[in-house]
Amino acid sequence: MTTAMLLAKDGAQVAIIESFPLLAPTVRGFRRKGVLFDTGLHYVGGLGDGHPLDVYFKHLGISNHIRKKAYNPCGFDRFLFEKKALSYDIPCGFDKLTSTFTKWFPNEGKSIERYFTAIQQTLDASPFLNFSMDFDLGSAIHSDTTTLEDFLAGITENEELKTLLCYQNLLYGVPPTEALLITHALVAGSYYMSAHTIEGGGNALVKAYEKRLKELNVECFCGNRVESILINDAKEVEGVTLNTGKNLSTRSCIWTAHPHGLIKATPDSAFRPAFKKRLAILEDTTSALMLFGICEEPIESLNGRNIFLWPGGSFDDNLNGRSNQNESIIYLSSTYDKKSKKTAITAITPQPYGPYAQWKDSKRGNRPPEYVEHKKNVLETFKQEIFRRAPELQGSIEFIDGATPLTLKDYCATPTGSLYGLKHSVNQFNPAPITKVSGLTIAGQGIVAPGILGAIVSAYLTCGILIGHDHLHKELRQHA
Ligand SMILES: Cc1cc2nc3c(=O)[nH]c(=O)nc-3n(C[C@H](O)[C@H](O)[C@H](O)COP(=O)(O)OP(=O)(O)OC[C@H]3O[C@@H](n4cnc5c(N)ncnc54)[C@H](O)[C@@H]3O)c2cc1C
């Protein structure tokens, strides 16, 4: 949607092809028993006044159509070490973070300062997050391959501190052993700046986008899947074929779905076998189990903050599907729904896709009885696990529905129901925005970074290639 807006703002005639019946199925959420639930947007970083996402939304003309809602700046995330019954409320702002962490770990002042300085320096050096920097295409390529794990090992031996400095790897789905320090800095750093949601959640954000797309005359073909991209012998895009058989002519196509889909959608001759093999073996981030619950009254501990229940263990095991449910981290988040005057609770825990692959060809609403039974059992165990580990919630939440990796696979249109699409890890080169086919580019969270901000940054990168980085950057600076 962001790429469409940028090109339409530049005067192009643009169409979005979305296979789902509505735009943005991952983010728009759903209403059940009259209550609105968030799915692919719980909170975003960098939406404070003048922060990068705020600047992007202003430039796109989205800001006027949404109301930002700040998370608690004194503790937007509560991280709970369950075994030690220790709880830490993570504040926003680098000075506050440094002083708060130093109060918690008085002997680790130097390590804490080194960590937050490194994060801040990485943010400051990125022209996509710090618009006063001159744009340089090279800055989109991460040449520093230091992993988060190696960086943390070099600054401290305190395991509890290390955990607190890296738990945000759950927001991009890559454990510290595989995550680049740079990726971590860009994602975690944006939340360190500011943490917000949007009044009305992901649904309100999608509605704001829809309004702007309409104003910019972008045509939306929802419920239409791109079956193939038409590419001529000179390796130029000529159009796309939809699942209805309809052909749309175009000289330029931006693929924003999962990169695996490109192999199937392009003729055999479009890419070299090595490139197709590279796409085919790209690894995804983990999938998850999700539970959706209703509270009649807001839950104080979840008001303006998320809770991470950490049983101990390793992020590697958690994010690579090796933890049992009682050893898995649980993320809890709430949103107040103005219309129903009730609070929607979402609980998420990592879950590998593997055991669900046997049902991959089944369709939503018509799954085999074995899957239905399995889903019922795993969600019941997950529910019991939440109440065991957060007994204060028992009696206040009625869990009414849930999602498994199979649900996520269908709604997010990813091969393995991954939460954040492709892994951004030290072991993997994700595709570049430009392909060998003239007129075919790539954007979306798979390219630069995950999450809403990552997908938006990637849209600016790809559109910058098409319509000029300097011109986009100059416009962004006017809003910064
Ligand atoms: C449970 C969950 C919670 C999340 N929470 C947060 C959060 O709190 N904060 C945050 O910043 N991010 C969060 N994310 C991540 C965020 O939602 C994604 O980063 C973002 O939606 C990615 O946007 P995208 O445009 O790259 O991809 P998508 O939103 O996946 O868009 C790609 C679209 O392409 C469509 N498509 C696929 N194939 C075809 C085809 N052949 N033809 C036509 N259309 C096709 C798909 O239906 C899909 O709508 C969360 C994700 C999940 C799943």
The ligand as an SDF file (V2000), in Angstrom:
LIG
                    3D

 53 58  0  0  0  0  0  0  0  0999 V2000
    0.5940  -11.9900   14.6570 C   0  0  0  0  0  0  0  0  0  0  0  0
    1.4100  -10.8550   14.1300 C   0  0  0  0  0  0  0  0  0  0  0  0
    1.6690   -9.7660   14.9540 C   0  0  0  0  0  0  0  0  0  0  0  0
    2.4210   -8.6980   14.4770 C   0  0  0  0  0  0  0  0  0  0  0  0
    2.6160   -7.6100   15.2870 N   0  0  0  0  0  0  0  0  0  0  0  0
    3.2920   -6.5370   14.8040 C   0  0  0  0  0  0  0  0  0  0  0  0
    3.4290   -5.3620   15.5880 C   0  0  0  0  0  0  0  0  0  0  0  0
    2.9400   -5.2840   16.7260 O   0  0  0  0  0  0  0  0  0  0  0  0
    4.1390   -4.3220   15.0700 N   0  0  0  0  0  0  0  0  0  0  0  0
    4.7050   -4.3670   13.8170 C   0  0  0  0  0  0  0  0  0  0  0  0
    5.3320   -3.3880   13.3900 O   0  0  0  0  0  0  0  0  0  0  0  0
    4.5620   -5.4800   13.0400 N   0  0  0  0  0  0  0  0  0  0  0  0
    3.8780   -6.5500   13.4970 C   0  0  0  0  0  0  0  0  0  0  0  0
    3.7080   -7.6550   12.7080 N   0  0  0  0  0  0  0  0  0  0  0  0
    4.3460   -7.6800   11.3920 C   0  0  0  0  0  0  0  0  0  0  0  0
    3.5960   -6.8450   10.3640 C   0  0  0  0  0  0  0  0  0  0  0  0
    2.2380   -7.1520   10.3830 O   0  0  0  0  0  0  0  0  0  0  0  0
    4.2080   -7.1320    9.0000 C   0  0  0  0  0  0  0  0  0  0  0  0
    5.5620   -6.7330    9.0880 O   0  0  0  0  0  0  0  0  0  0  0  0
    3.5970   -6.3940    7.8530 C   0  0  0  0  0  0  0  0  0  0  0  0
    2.2470   -6.6900    7.7040 O   0  0  0  0  0  0  0  0  0  0  0  0
    4.3330   -6.7760    6.5650 C   0  0  0  0  0  0  0  0  0  0  0  0
    3.8130   -6.0500    5.5180 O   0  0  0  0  0  0  0  0  0  0  0  0
    4.1140   -6.4780    4.0220 P   0  0  0  0  0  0  0  0  0  0  0  0
    3.4210   -5.5030    3.1580 O   0  0  0  0  0  0  0  0  0  0  0  0
    5.5620   -6.6920    3.8320 O   0  0  0  0  0  0  0  0  0  0  0  0
    3.4590   -7.9210    3.8660 O   0  0  0  0  0  0  0  0  0  0  0  0
    1.9460   -8.3850    4.0010 P   0  0  0  0  0  0  0  0  0  0  0  0
    1.1760   -7.5460    4.9600 O   0  0  0  0  0  0  0  0  0  0  0  0
    2.0190   -9.8550    4.2480 O   0  0  0  0  0  0  0  0  0  0  0  0
    1.3620   -8.1110    2.5280 O   0  0  0  0  0  0  0  0  0  0  0  0
    1.5690   -8.9750    1.4450 C   0  0  0  0  0  0  0  0  0  0  0  0
    0.2050   -9.1990    0.7990 C   0  0  0  0  0  0  0  0  0  0  0  0
    0.3650   -9.8950   -0.4240 O   0  0  0  0  0  0  0  0  0  0  0  0
   -0.7980  -10.6880   -0.6180 C   0  0  0  0  0  0  0  0  0  0  0  0
   -0.4260  -11.7150   -1.6090 N   0  0  0  0  0  0  0  0  0  0  0  0
    0.4130  -12.7590   -1.4490 C   0  0  0  0  0  0  0  0  0  0  0  0
    0.5400  -13.4340   -2.6140 N   0  0  0  0  0  0  0  0  0  0  0  0
   -0.2210  -12.7850   -3.5260 C   0  0  0  0  0  0  0  0  0  0  0  0
   -0.4900  -12.9840   -4.9200 C   0  0  0  0  0  0  0  0  0  0  0  0
    0.0620  -13.9860   -5.6340 N   0  0  0  0  0  0  0  0  0  0  0  0
   -1.3360  -12.1240   -5.5490 N   0  0  0  0  0  0  0  0  0  0  0  0
   -1.9080  -11.0920   -4.8670 C   0  0  0  0  0  0  0  0  0  0  0  0
   -1.6870  -10.8620   -3.5450 N   0  0  0  0  0  0  0  0  0  0  0  0
   -0.8540  -11.6950   -2.8910 C   0  0  0  0  0  0  0  0  0  0  0  0
   -1.0870  -11.2330    0.7550 C   0  0  0  0  0  0  0  0  0  0  0  0
   -2.4400  -11.6410    0.8660 O   0  0  0  0  0  0  0  0  0  0  0  0
   -0.7310  -10.0440    1.6430 C   0  0  0  0  0  0  0  0  0  0  0  0
   -1.8680   -9.2920    1.9850 O   0  0  0  0  0  0  0  0  0  0  0  0
    2.9540   -8.7360   13.1510 C   0  0  0  0  0  0  0  0  0  0  0  0
    2.6780   -9.8300   12.3200 C   0  0  0  0  0  0  0  0  0  0  0  0
    1.9110  -10.8750   12.7910 C   0  0  0  0  0  0  0  0  0  0  0  0
    1.6060  -12.0100   11.8650 C   0  0  0  0  0  0  0  0  0  0  0  0
  1  2  1  0
  2  3  1  0
  2 52  2  0
  3  4  2  0
  4  5  1  0
  4 50  1  0
  5  6  2  0
  6  7  1  0
  6 13  1  0
  7  8  2  0
  7  9  1  0
  9 10  1  0
 10 11  2  0
 10 12  1  0
 12 13  2  0
 13 14  1  0
 14 15  1  0
 14 50  1  0
 15 16  1  0
 16 17  1  0
 16 18  1  0
 18 19  1  0
 18 20  1  0
 20 21  1  0
 20 22  1  0
 22 23  1  0
 23 24  1  0
 24 25  2  0
 24 26  1  0
 24 27  1  0
 27 28  1  0
 28 29  2  0
 28 30  1  0
 28 31  1  0
 31 32  1  0
 32 33  1  0
 33 34  1  0
 33 48  1  0
 34 35  1  0
 35 36  1  0
 35 46  1  0
 36 37  1  0
 36 45  1  0
 37 38  2  0
 38 39  1  0
 39 40  1  0
 39 45  2  0
 40 41  1  0
 40 42  2  0
 42 43  1  0
 43 44  2  0
 44 45  1  0
 46 47  1  0
 46 48  1  0
 48 49  1  0
 50 51  2  0
 51 52  1  0
 52 53  1  0
M  END
$$$$
